[in-house]
């Protein structure tokens, strides 16, 4: 039996089989993965899935994996947190946080897409894997290349957060820093991918890679007891994740795994890089590229590849897109940490901050089930919090010194019984 | 006005394998016209049925996205390096 998927042009529909290719050679539009869902329906049930380990491979039939592919790498399977404290602050009764800040192995949702891309990289015989990245993808490609036995060559904008640079180098990847923003790195990588026979996870392997994002959607549905939520709030950089969560929900409905429900999709961007939210808010079908200026560097893509699809999908779902300022991002990072114990990176601050705005605007209702997608870990962007907290002078290791400190500084905290 | 247009791999089957083409266009409209004159089969791939440039095709001038330079209003300068990138990919 062969595989149950094939690459098809998302515009003209031409079938390209299964090859490392990101765009249609006829109309130059992006390719997507098309599945034989009736065959998949015969092959797997919800009960089958429930028996398997709690990671993304439990959805293997719904992913574009090579025949007989097996992996022991426990990617995905992240918690869906019932966020009552955060919800109370926002005025929501059924708020959940999908916490990919703790995704294995590199603490971002990018581990999901890389896992699928490298499965195909091996099948296609690539020895070198590569990517253009704002950091999280770089970390994940570097780590999964290391344990998968690939060489990695990774391209990043020169001004990335120090933690994301170290988190790439430590795995032995060759890092190439480019003097320019992500869109320039990405354009250069398109040129390099055209010349070098490398497996670029987000260029020639991109259709497969993007499918890994669907597992966020499968997990949300399964963790809600095979139900779909009313609303999902998703950060947007290239605009792929939000469309893939929608694709995942659509597949689950078609497979009969969940009852049909019209889920509204809400996209979140930083105001300093908001080409998609700008288009949605202004009723435009086309986006205008921007030059990003934001602390949310992992979302700083001014020319988003899936922007057009994200705009249409958000609008068709009855959702909306919003953006928030750098100050609002930091405030929301702190709020999520203080209420739920979830320390997210700046991108998560964007998502949390935008969720708050959407509630204030009345776009998300108090009694609806809402899932906020947190995609990255705060330990990678601690520089965004520099200056936010005072560091007290150290005190002597003596009880009297602490009593003195307590009287002066901790007046609000009770001594206890 | 002499400009150099770099042709990506999938379009080279229409340019006799050539990876760059010299043009003398003053703007985008003229550039598309000249490319089509030189290589009649390329037009259907760059433009849709109504003759509009396909939305997924990106043009860069001296490494800058032409949309930041005024797009269709941009006037090419002598020596400009023009790059065609089909369907920009990427994602963080």
Interface residues (C-beta under 8 A of the other chain):
Chain A: X11 X22 X23 X24 X25 X26 X27 X28 X29 X30 X110 X113 X132 X133 X134 X135 X136 X137 X182 X183 X184 X186 X187 X189 X190 X191 X194 X200 X202 X203 X206 X209 X210 X237 X238 X240 X286 X288 X289 X291 X298 X299 X301 X303 X305 X306 X308
Chain B: X8 X9 X10 X45 X46 X48 X54 X55 X56 X57 X58 X60 X63 X65 X67 X68 X83 X85 X86 X87 X88 X89 X90 X91 X92
